[in-house]
Amino acid sequence: METKILLENGTNELEVLEFVVDGNSYGINVAKIREIITYSPVTPVPNAHPSVEGIFMPRDSMITAIDLRNCLQRGQSQPGGLFIITSFNKLDIAFHVDAVIGIHRVSWVDIIKPGATVTSAEDGISTGIIKIDGKIIIILDFEKIITDINPETGLKVTEIEALGARENSEVPILIAEDSSLLRKLIIDSLKKAGYDNIIKAENGEEAWEYIVKCRDAGTLDKEVHLLITDIEMPLMDGHRLTKLVKSDEETKHIPVIIFSSLVNEEMKRKGEDLGADAQLSKPEIGNLVKVIDELLGR
């Protein structure tokens, strides 16, 4: 089953693939999916994490297979089912699932932040919940799943230390990131790089409201010199935020950096069409600082 992104730019919509593990419905952003294939036997890896089933080589490229049932603390998967092969953070990973139901087109506004409705086994690895025809679908945080298995795939904060001693700067930078953990890591990294004046927003809508408030008060040039945004966020995603900023005559001069696990060739084209000044994959925190330096003329 081949997948491709069909959505127009900046519509604040996404396509969610619904799949089943142990009788429960879960979801993944279609933008993360490379393809879906029938399960094939894998070669176990000695001393691997319990959630790593093994490796296999479709089309001469080696891919790691993750047992999603094990990640969700629901036992071990048996041979059969499907592999959802994903591509994000410059990694190709296969997730073993029982079945695929179909694709739903939804708005980020309709995604509910996970809370008490999520069981303890899934708590912490869910980015949101949607309700389709009375059925609850839990959207899983695949980046966190992979980072929990191998922390080396997460933000490479050690890259900041390699930049050496730097002067402090009070240039105001607005960051839109819904993950509290990633938001803290990014802010801490930027502060280590000398950028002390960080304004944080939990999603694109909150960031846009702050920009509009500053614009209407006539203080925009003092309050926001640069915007960093994730793509996947509830209420308003980063592409919609970028479109709003770059289509407004009074805000379009603000440099926008898209910093997301979803940055690949196709998503880069989308970001370019929307006017993004730079786009980076999330592990590249060192490059993020370098791009900020360039855009701010530091």
ChimeraX attribute file (.defattr): number of C-alpha atoms within 10 A of each C-alpha:
attribute: neighborCount
match mode: 1-to-1
recipient: residues
	/A:1	8
	/A:2	8
	/A:3	13
	/A:4	13
	/A:5	14
	/A:6	10
	/A:7	14
	/A:8	10
	/A:9	17
	/A:10	19
	/A:11	15
	/A:12	24
	/A:13	20
	/A:14	21
	/A:15	20
	/A:16	21
	/A:17	23
	/A:18	21
	/A:19	22
	/A:20	17
	/A:21	18
	/A:22	14
	/A:23	9
	/A:24	12
	/A:25	17
	/A:26	22
	/A:27	27
	/A:28	23
	/A:29	22
	/A:30	21
	/A:31	23
	/A:32	24
	/A:33	21
	/A:34	18
	/A:35	16
	/A:36	17
	/A:37	15
	/A:38	12
	/A:39	17
	/A:40	13
	/A:41	12
	/A:42	15
	/A:43	12
	/A:44	14
	/A:45	12
	/A:46	7
	/A:47	7
	/A:48	11
	/A:49	13
	/A:50	13
	/A:51	21
	/A:52	21
	/A:53	24
	/A:54	20
	/A:55	18
	/A:56	18
	/A:57	12
	/A:58	10
	/A:59	6
	/A:60	7
	/A:61	8
	/A:62	12
	/A:63	18
	/A:64	20
	/A:65	24
	/A:66	27
	/A:67	21
	/A:68	24
	/A:69	20
	/A:70	16
	/A:71	20
	/A:72	20
	/A:73	12
	/A:74	12
	/A:75	13
	/A:76	15
	/A:77	19
	/A:78	11
	/A:79	12
	/A:80	14
	/A:81	18
	/A:82	19
	/A:83	23
	/A:84	27
	/A:85	20
	/A:86	23
	/A:87	19
	/A:88	20
	/A:89	21
	/A:90	15
	/A:91	13
	/A:92	17
	/A:93	22
	/A:94	29
	/A:95	20
	/A:96	27
	/A:97	23
	/A:98	20
	/A:99	19
	/A:100	19
	/A:101	12
	/A:102	10
	/A:103	15
	/A:104	16
	/A:105	13
	/A:106	16
	/A:107	17
	/A:108	20
	/A:109	14
	/A:110	14
	/A:111	19
	/A:112	16
	/A:113	16
	/A:114	19
	/A:115	12
	/A:116	7
	/A:117	11
	/A:118	15
	/A:119	11
	/A:120	11
	/A:121	11
	/A:122	15
	/A:123	15
	/A:124	15
	/A:125	21
	/A:126	20
	/A:127	23
	/A:128	21
	/A:129	21
	/A:130	23
	/A:131	13
	/A:132	10
	/A:133	6
	/A:134	7
	/A:135	9
	/A:136	15
	/A:137	22
	/A:138	26
	/A:139	24
	/A:140	21
	/A:141	18
	/A:142	20
	/A:143	15
	/A:144	20
	/A:145	19
	/A:146	18
	/A:147	13
	/A:148	15
	/A:149	16
	/A:150	11
	/A:151	12
	/A:152	11
	/A:153	17
	/A:154	19
	/A:155	20
	/A:156	16
	/A:157	18
	/A:158	11
	/A:159	16
	/A:160	20
	/A:161	12
	/A:162	9
	/A:163	13
	/A:164	9
	/A:165	11
	/A:166	10
	/A:167	8
	/A:168	13
	/A:169	13
	/A:170	10
	/A:171	17
	/A:172	18
	/A:173	21
	/A:174	22
	/A:175	25
	/A:176	27
	/A:177	28
	/A:178	22
	/A:179	17
	/A:180	10
	/A:181	10
	/A:182	15
	/A:183	18
	/A:184	13
	/A:185	16
	/A:186	19
	/A:187	19
	/A:188	16
	/A:189	23
	/A:190	22
	/A:191	16
	/A:192	19
	/A:193	22
	/A:194	17
	/A:195	22
	/A:196	17
	/A:197	18
	/A:198	19
	/A:199	16
	/A:200	19
	/A:201	19
	/A:202	20
	/A:203	24
	/A:204	28
	/A:205	20
	/A:206	16
	/A:207	24
	/A:208	19
	/A:209	12
	/A:210	18
	/A:211	20
	/A:212	16
	/A:213	13
	/A:214	16
	/A:215	16
	/A:216	10
	/A:217	9
	/A:218	12
	/A:219	12
	/A:220	18
	/A:221	15
	/A:222	10
	/A:223	18
	/A:224	22
	/A:225	17
	/A:226	20
	/A:227	25
	/A:228	23
	/A:229	27
	/A:230	29
	/A:231	26
	/A:232	23
	/A:233	25
	/A:234	23
	/A:235	19
	/A:236	24
	/A:237	27
	/A:238	29
	/A:239	27
	/A:240	20
	/A:241	26
	/A:242	28
	/A:243	20
	/A:244	15
	/A:245	24
	/A:246	20
	/A:247	12
	/A:248	10
	/A:249	8
	/A:250	15
	/A:251	17
	/A:252	16
	/A:253	13
	/A:254	18
	/A:255	22
	/A:256	27
	/A:257	25
	/A:258	26
	/A:259	24
	/A:260	23
	/A:261	22
	/A:262	24
	/A:263	25
	/A:264	19
	/A:265	9
	/A:266	12
	/A:267	18
	/A:268	17
	/A:269	15
	/A:270	18
	/A:271	25
	/A:272	12
	/A:273	12
	/A:274	20
	/A:275	19
	/A:276	23
	/A:277	17
	/A:278	18
	/A:279	24
	/A:280	21
	/A:281	20
	/A:282	26
	/A:283	20
	/A:284	18
	/A:285	23
	/A:286	21
	/A:287	15
	/A:288	24
	/A:289	19
	/A:290	15
	/A:291	18
	/A:292	21
	/A:293	13
	/A:294	10
	/A:295	17
	/A:296	12
	/A:297	7
	/A:298	9
